[in-house]
Amino acid sequence: MSRQNDKNNRGRKKADDTIMNDDIRINELRVLGDDGEQFGILSRDEAMQIAEEKGLDLVLMSPDAKPPVAKIMDYSKYKYELEKKKKEAKKNQKIIEVKEVKFSCKIAENDIAYKVKHAREFLEKGKHVKLRVFLRGREMANPEWGVDVLNRVWPMLEDVGNLESRPHQEGRYINMYVTPLKK
């Protein structure tokens, strides 16, 4: 390797910022074994020798402790286990889907009933529903009209949902959130 490449590689850090093996610059470390064994406070060279004998890595776990704590472990296996745990946690996450139902201030009763039917279906499937009334032109001067529409809609959804937030204005919209009832 040329001298220039060596200089470039020395300054780089790993993606996960883990300090291990020859990158550890601290002279005295509290060393733990991979099986929970405690080696006590050792010099860096002694700890490296033990790690090499076992065919494992010396990883600095908590550099801010007095003295810093290092662990002898198979680092690639450790990273693999962490990734596996992350994937498992992500798999068990519940994703909340929010459906949106839009109304206007001058909506007819049969149109309200039709849109409420869709909102009920969403709530019965366990989805959250965002009810919105869009205010056009002069309707912006009377946002209470939008609130009135949502107040007419809420009694039709009471038996299948919980009112998460009362009708409130956000820009040109009057919004109301409804969540499904807990089973």
C-alpha positions in Angstrom: 0.0 0.0 0.0 1.4 3.4 -0.8 2.1 5.9 1.9 -0.6 8.3 0.6 -3.3 5.6 0.8 -2.1 4.7 4.3 -2.6 8.3 5.4 -6.1 8.4 3.9 -7.3 5.2 5.6 -5.9 6.1 9.0 -8.3 9.1 9.4 -11.4 7.2 8.4 -13.9 5.9 11.0 -16.1 2.8 10.8 -19.7 3.4 10.0 -20.7 2.4 13.5 -17.9 4.3 15.3 -16.9 1.2 17.3 -13.3 1.4 18.7 -11.7 -2.0 18.7 -8.4 -3.9 18.6 -5.5 -1.7 17.5 -7.6 1.4 17.4 -7.8 1.4 21.2 -5.4 4.0 22.5 -6.1 3.8 26.3 -3.4 2.1 28.4 -5.5 0.6 31.2 -8.8 -1.1 30.7 -11.3 -3.1 32.7 -11.6 -6.2 30.6 -14.6 -8.5 30.5 -14.7 -11.9 28.7 -17.2 -13.1 26.2 -18.6 -15.6 28.7 -19.1 -13.0 31.5 -15.7 -13.7 33.0 -14.0 -10.6 34.5 -10.3 -10.3 33.9 -10.0 -7.1 36.0 -7.9 -4.1 35.1 -5.3 -4.9 32.5 -3.0 -3.0 30.2 -4.1 -2.7 26.6 -1.3 -5.1 25.4 -2.3 -7.8 27.9 -5.9 -7.5 26.9 -5.0 -7.7 23.2 -2.9 -10.8 23.9 -5.8 -12.6 25.6 -8.1 -11.6 22.8 -5.7 -13.0 20.2 -5.2 -16.2 22.1 -9.0 -16.8 22.1 -9.2 -15.6 18.4 -11.6 -12.8 19.3 -11.7 -9.0 19.2 -11.1 -6.5 22.0 -14.0 -4.0 21.8 -14.2 -0.8 23.8 -17.7 -0.8 25.3 -17.7 2.2 27.5 -14.9 4.6 26.9 -16.1 7.2 29.5 -16.0 4.9 32.5 -13.1 5.1 34.9 -11.2 2.9 33.9 -12.7 2.4 30.4 -14.4 -1.0 29.9 -13.5 -3.3 27.0 -15.0 -6.6 26.2 -13.4 -9.6 24.5 -15.9 -10.9 22.0 -16.6 -12.0 18.4 -17.5 -8.6 17.0 -19.0 -9.8 13.8 -21.3 -12.2 15.7 -22.2 -9.4 18.1 -23.2 -7.1 15.1 -25.2 -9.9 13.5 -27.1 -10.4 16.7 -27.8 -6.7 17.0 -29.1 -6.5 13.4 -31.3 -9.6 14.1 -32.8 -7.9 17.2 -33.5 -4.7 15.2 -35.2 -6.6 12.4 -37.3 -8.6 15.0 -38.3 -5.3 16.7 -39.3 -3.8 13.4 -41.3 -6.8 12.4 -43.3 -6.6 15.7 -44.1 -2.9 15.2 -47.7 -2.0 14.5 -48.1 0.4 11.7 -51.0 2.8 12.1 -52.8 3.5 8.9 -54.6 6.9 8.7 -57.4 7.2 6.2 -58.8 10.6 5.2 -62.4 11.4 4.5 -63.1 14.9 3.0 -66.2 17.0 3.3 -67.3 20.4 2.2 -69.3 23.0 4.0 -72.2 22.8 1.6 -72.5 19.0 1.6 -75.9 17.3 1.4 -77.2 14.9 4.1 -77.1 11.8 1.8 -73.5 12.7 0.8 -72.6 12.9 4.5 -74.2 9.4 5.1 -72.3 8.0 2.1 -68.9 9.3 3.4 -69.7 8.3 7.0 -70.3 4.7 5.7 -66.7 4.6 4.4 -65.3 6.1 7.6 -67.2 3.4 9.6 -65.7 0.7 7.4 -62.2 2.1 8.0 -62.7 2.2 11.7 -64.1 -1.3 11.8 -60.9 -2.5 10.0 -58.9 -0.9 12.8 -57.6 2.1 10.8 -57.5 5.7 12.1 -59.7 8.2 10.3 -59.0 11.9 9.7 -62.1 13.8 8.9 -61.5 17.1 7.0 -63.7 20.0 5.8 -62.0 22.1 3.1 -62.9 25.8 3.3 -63.2 27.6 0.0 -63.2 31.3 -0.6 -65.7 33.1 1.6 -66.1 30.0 3.8 -62.7 30.9 5.3 -64.5 33.8 7.0 -66.9 31.3 8.7 -64.9 28.3 9.8 -67.8 27.4 12.2 -69.6 26.0 9.2 -66.9 23.3 8.9 -67.1 22.6 12.6 -70.9 22.2 12.3 -70.4 19.6 9.5 -68.0 17.6 11.6 -70.3 17.9 14.6 -73.1 16.4 12.5 -70.8 13.5 11.5 -69.5 12.6 14.9 -72.8 11.1 16.3 -72.8 8.7 13.3 -69.4 7.4 14.3 -69.7 7.4 18.1 -70.5 3.6 18.3 -67.4 2.5 16.3 -64.7 5.1 17.3 -63.1 7.3 19.9 -62.8 11.1 19.3 -59.1 11.7 19.4 -59.3 15.4 18.8 -62.2 17.8 18.5 -62.7 19.8 15.3 -60.0 22.4 15.0 -58.7 24.6 12.2 -55.4 24.0 10.4 -55.0 26.5 7.5 -57.9 26.0 5.1 -59.0 22.7 6.7 -61.1 21.9 9.8 -59.8 18.6 11.0 -61.1 15.9 13.4 -59.4 12.6 14.3 -61.2 9.4 15.2 -59.6 6.2 16.3 -61.2 2.7 16.4 -62.6 1.4 19.7 -60.4 -1.0 21.6 -61.6 -4.6 21.4 
